[in-house]
Amino acid sequence: MSNLPDHQPMMLPEGTYTFTLSEEPEKRRHSGSKGEFITVFFKFKVTGNNEAKRWHSESFIPWDERYGQLLRALGGEKREDGTIHLSDELNIVGSLFKADIIHVEDDKDPQKKWARLANIQIDSSDEDEEEVPF
């Protein structure tokens, strides 16, 4: 049995992991005090840091800096206006990247913590190494 609180039964320990996007992201519409907005929900398989394969899911708001980092790691291109765009023809399921998991306190309840992605980078483990001229 886990020693984590009920809302954190599968929270990954802080550390660096490899994430694999396991399915297409899902756009979700929300209403708040300032009107409607969209979040994008991602599901990942997680490996590394001496952990067995686990899962992580997280929603991002488009104006979050980490959302842009994630889109770049999934193959998004930076446009002249500074926004990141994923081509509709790009198949991103199965894409790999490295990132850290950090624990962040809940805004409304300091007793709760949530695992969040941070320092999102492209996983270069499958890329060919550049030749070094002698």
TORKOL-4160 file (C-alpha; in steps of 0.2 Angstrom, whole numbers, padded with zeros to 4 digits, m for minus):
134
<pt num="1" X="0000" Y="0000" Z="0000"/>
<pt num="2" X="0006" Y="0017" Z="m0004"/>
<pt num="3" X="0010" Y="0030" Z="0009"/>
<pt num="4" X="0004" Y="0044" Z="m0003"/>
<pt num="5" X="m0012" Y="0053" Z="0000"/>
<pt num="6" X="m0028" Y="0047" Z="m0010"/>
<pt num="7" X="m0026" Y="0060" Z="m0023"/>
<pt num="8" X="m0008" Y="0055" Z="m0027"/>
<pt num="9" X="m0008" Y="0036" Z="m0028"/>
<pt num="10" X="0003" Y="0035" Z="m0043"/>
<pt num="11" X="0013" Y="0051" Z="m0042"/>
<pt num="12" X="0030" Y="0049" Z="m0050"/>
<pt num="13" X="0045" Y="0053" Z="m0039"/>
<pt num="14" X="0054" Y="0069" Z="m0044"/>
<pt num="15" X="0068" Y="0066" Z="m0056"/>
<pt num="16" X="0072" Y="0065" Z="m0075"/>
<pt num="17" X="0062" Y="0053" Z="m0086"/>
<pt num="18" X="0059" Y="0048" Z="m0104"/>
<pt num="19" X="0041" Y="0051" Z="m0109"/>
<pt num="20" X="0032" Y="0043" Z="m0124"/>
<pt num="21" X="0016" Y="0051" Z="m0130"/>
<pt num="22" X="0004" Y="0036" Z="m0129"/>
<pt num="23" X="m0011" Y="0043" Z="m0138"/>
<pt num="24" X="m0017" Y="0059" Z="m0148"/>
<pt num="25" X="m0019" Y="0074" Z="m0136"/>
<pt num="26" X="m0037" Y="0079" Z="m0132"/>
<pt num="27" X="m0043" Y="0097" Z="m0132"/>
<pt num="28" X="m0055" Y="0101" Z="m0117"/>
<pt num="29" X="m0066" Y="0116" Z="m0116"/>
<pt num="30" X="m0068" Y="0124" Z="m0099"/>
<pt num="31" X="m0078" Y="0139" Z="m0092"/>
<pt num="32" X="m0071" Y="0150" Z="m0078"/>
<pt num="33" X="m0074" Y="0167" Z="m0070"/>
<pt num="34" X="m0065" Y="0175" Z="m0085"/>
<pt num="35" X="m0074" Y="0165" Z="m0099"/>
<pt num="36" X="m0071" Y="0150" Z="m0109"/>
<pt num="37" X="m0054" Y="0142" Z="m0112"/>
<pt num="38" X="m0046" Y="0127" Z="m0119"/>
<pt num="39" X="m0034" Y="0115" Z="m0111"/>
<pt num="40" X="m0025" Y="0101" Z="m0120"/>
<pt num="41" X="m0024" Y="0084" Z="m0111"/>
<pt num="42" X="m0009" Y="0073" Z="m0114"/>
<pt num="43" X="m0005" Y="0054" Z="m0109"/>
<pt num="44" X="0012" Y="0047" Z="m0108"/>
<pt num="45" X="0021" Y="0031" Z="m0104"/>
<pt num="46" X="0036" Y="0035" Z="m0093"/>
<pt num="47" X="0053" Y="0026" Z="m0091"/>
<pt num="48" X="0069" Y="0029" Z="m0083"/>
<pt num="49" X="0076" Y="0035" Z="m0066"/>
<pt num="50" X="0076" Y="0016" Z="m0061"/>
<pt num="51" X="0057" Y="0015" Z="m0062"/>
<pt num="52" X="0047" Y="0002" Z="m0070"/>
<pt num="53" X="0036" Y="0008" Z="m0084"/>
<pt num="54" X="0023" Y="0020" Z="m0077"/>
<pt num="55" X="0010" Y="0033" Z="m0084"/>
<pt num="56" X="0009" Y="0051" Z="m0082"/>
<pt num="57" X="m0005" Y="0063" Z="m0089"/>
<pt num="58" X="m0006" Y="0081" Z="m0088"/>
<pt num="59" X="m0016" Y="0096" Z="m0095"/>
<pt num="60" X="m0008" Y="0111" Z="m0102"/>
<pt num="61" X="m0015" Y="0128" Z="m0106"/>
<pt num="62" X="m0009" Y="0135" Z="m0122"/>
<pt num="63" X="m0001" Y="0151" Z="m0115"/>
<pt num="64" X="0009" Y="0140" Z="m0102"/>
<pt num="65" X="0028" Y="0141" Z="m0107"/>
<pt num="66" X="0029" Y="0122" Z="m0104"/>
<pt num="67" X="0016" Y="0119" Z="m0118"/>
<pt num="68" X="0027" Y="0127" Z="m0131"/>
<pt num="69" X="0042" Y="0117" Z="m0125"/>
<pt num="70" X="0031" Y="0101" Z="m0126"/>
<pt num="71" X="0026" Y="0105" Z="m0144"/>
<pt num="72" X="0044" Y="0108" Z="m0149"/>
<pt num="73" X="0049" Y="0091" Z="m0141"/>
<pt num="74" X="0035" Y="0083" Z="m0151"/>
<pt num="75" X="0041" Y="0091" Z="m0168"/>
<pt num="76" X="0032" Y="0108" Z="m0168"/>
<pt num="77" X="0040" Y="0122" Z="m0178"/>
<pt num="78" X="0042" Y="0139" Z="m0172"/>
<pt num="79" X="0033" Y="0152" Z="m0183"/>
<pt num="80" X="0039" Y="0170" Z="m0186"/>
<pt num="81" X="0026" Y="0177" Z="m0173"/>
<pt num="82" X="0034" Y="0166" Z="m0160"/>
<pt num="83" X="0020" Y="0153" Z="m0158"/>
<pt num="84" X="0024" Y="0134" Z="m0160"/>
<pt num="85" X="0013" Y="0125" Z="m0173"/>
<pt num="86" X="0011" Y="0106" Z="m0175"/>
<pt num="87" X="0007" Y="0101" Z="m0193"/>
<pt num="88" X="m0009" Y="0092" Z="m0195"/>
<pt num="89" X="0000" Y="0079" Z="m0205"/>
<pt num="90" X="0013" Y="0075" Z="m0191"/>
<pt num="91" X="0010" Y="0059" Z="m0182"/>
<pt num="92" X="0016" Y="0063" Z="m0164"/>
<pt num="93" X="0009" Y="0047" Z="m0155"/>
<pt num="94" X="0025" Y="0037" Z="m0150"/>
<pt num="95" X="0036" Y="0053" Z="m0149"/>
<pt num="96" X="0049" Y="0053" Z="m0136"/>
<pt num="97" X="0057" Y="0067" Z="m0125"/>
<pt num="98" X="0066" Y="0069" Z="m0109"/>
<pt num="99" X="0059" Y="0080" Z="m0095"/>
<pt num="100" X="0060" Y="0082" Z="m0076"/>
<pt num="101" X="0045" Y="0078" Z="m0065"/>
<pt num="102" X="0043" Y="0091" Z="m0051"/>
<pt num="103" X="0031" Y="0091" Z="m0037"/>
<pt num="104" X="0020" Y="0107" Z="m0036"/>
<pt num="105" X="0008" Y="0112" Z="m0022"/>
<pt num="106" X="m0010" Y="0114" Z="m0026"/>
<pt num="107" X="m0015" Y="0132" Z="m0028"/>
<pt num="108" X="m0030" Y="0130" Z="m0016"/>
<pt num="109" X="m0024" Y="0116" Z="m0004"/>
<pt num="110" X="m0006" Y="0116" Z="0001"/>
<pt num="111" X="m0008" Y="0098" Z="0008"/>
<pt num="112" X="m0010" Y="0092" Z="m0010"/>
<pt num="113" X="0005" Y="0091" Z="m0022"/>
<pt num="114" X="0004" Y="0087" Z="m0041"/>
<pt num="115" X="0018" Y="0079" Z="m0052"/>
<pt num="116" X="0021" Y="0091" Z="m0066"/>
<pt num="117" X="0033" Y="0091" Z="m0081"/>
<pt num="118" X="0047" Y="0103" Z="m0081"/>
<pt num="119" X="0063" Y="0106" Z="m0092"/>
<pt num="120" X="0056" Y="0097" Z="m0107"/>
<pt num="121" X="0069" Y="0092" Z="m0120"/>
<pt num="122" X="0070" Y="0082" Z="m0136"/>
<pt num="123" X="0076" Y="0065" Z="m0133"/>
<pt num="124" X="0091" Y="0063" Z="m0144"/>
<pt num="125" X="0095" Y="0045" Z="m0139"/>
<pt num="126" X="0088" Y="0038" Z="m0156"/>
<pt num="127" X="0096" Y="0052" Z="m0167"/>
<pt num="128" X="0112" Y="0048" Z="m0176"/>
<pt num="129" X="0128" Y="0055" Z="m0168"/>
<pt num="130" X="0137" Y="0068" Z="m0178"/>
<pt num="131" X="0153" Y="0063" Z="m0185"/>
<pt num="132" X="0168" Y="0071" Z="m0178"/>
<pt num="133" X="0181" Y="0076" Z="m0191"/>
<pt num="134" X="0199" Y="0071" Z="m0186"/>
